[in-house]
Amino acid sequence: MAGAEPMTGWLRGVLPLALAGVLAEGERHGYALVQELAARGFGTVRGGALYPVLGRMEADGAVEARWEPGEGGPGRKVYRLTDAGWTRLRQESAGWAKFSDAMAQLLSHGVEENP
C-alpha cells in the first residue's frame, strides 16, 4: 500500500464504529455522514467505502434506513441506529477504549526507548 495514507487503512477498520458514533447524534443521510466524518478529522470517505458499510450495518440490524423525498431533487436514504445498533455501539466503544489505551502504551514505550 505504498503511498496510501495510514489513516485510510485505519479508517477502513473502524468505519462502522465511526458511523455509529455519528448516528448516535441523530439520523443522517449518506452525504451528511461523509461531511460529519470529514469535519471531525477523518478525511474524505468515498461513497464506494461508505455505502457498502452502511448496507452491512443495515443487514446486521445495527441501522435502519428510510427514504426521504428530496427538495427539488431525488430522494435519499436517511439512516438511524436501531436498538441493536445502540447496544453494539456501547460494546464496541468499550472495546475501542481498551484497544486505544493498549496501542498508546505500546507506541509511547517504543518512542521512549529509541532516540
N, C-alpha and C positions, 0 to 999 in steps of 0.2 A: 504494500500500500504506500509506496514511495510518493511523496508529495502531498498526500492527504493530511488534513489537519487531524491531530489526535482527537480533538473534541468530536469530530464527525463519527468516529468509531465508538467513542464513549456514549454519545447520544443514541446511537442505534440500539444499544443495550438497555438504556433507561427511558426510551421514548414513551413506552406505555405508562410508566410511573410519572413522568413529567406531564403527560397529557391528563392523567387522573388528577394530578395536583392542580392543574389549571381548571379542569372541570369541577373541582371541589368548590371553586369560587362562583360557579354558575354555568348554566348551559351556554354553549357557543357553537357556531358553525366552523367549518374547517379553516377558512381564511383567518377568522378571528383567533383560532388556536395558534396558527402559524405566527400571527402578529404578536400575540402574547408571549410565546416562547422566545421570539427574537428580542422583544423588549426586555426580557429577563436575562439576556445574555447567552442564549442557547444557539444563536446564529440562525441561519435560514434553514428551515425544514421544508423540503420539497414535497409536493403532493404525492410523488412516487414513493416516498417514505411514510408520509402521514396517513394516507387513506388505507393502505393495507393494514397498518397497525390499528386504526380505528375499526376496520372491518373485523379483525381478530378479536378486539375487545368487545365488539358487539356480539360476535358469535359465542364468546365465552360468557356473555351475560353481564359484563362489567359496565357497559354503556348501552344506552338505547338511543335511537335516532328517530326524529320525526321530520317530515318535510314541512318547510315553511314557505309560503308564497313569496316570490321576490317582488321588490318595489321597482316596477319598470323593467324588470329583467327576469331571468329564470329563477325558479325556486331553488332552495338549498336545504341540505340536511343540517339539522341542529342536534347536537349531541349533549347528553347529560349522563351523570353517573347513576347507576342503579344502586339498590341496597347492597347487592353483591360487590359492586364496584367500590362502594364506601368501605366495606369490610376488607377487600383486597388492598385498598389504599392505606388503611390503618396498619395492616400486617406488613406490607412492603415498606412503609415509612419506617417502621421499627427495624426491619432488616437492613434498610439503607443506612440508618444511623450507625448500626454496628459495623457494617462494611466500610463506611466512610471513616469512622474512627480508626479502624484497623489499618486502612490504607494510609491515613495521615501519620499514624505512628510509624509504619514501615518506612515511608518516604522521609520523615524527619530524621530517623536514625541513619538512613543511608546518606543523607546530606550532611549530617553532623560528623560522620566518620571519615568522609573523603574531602580533602581540601579543594 
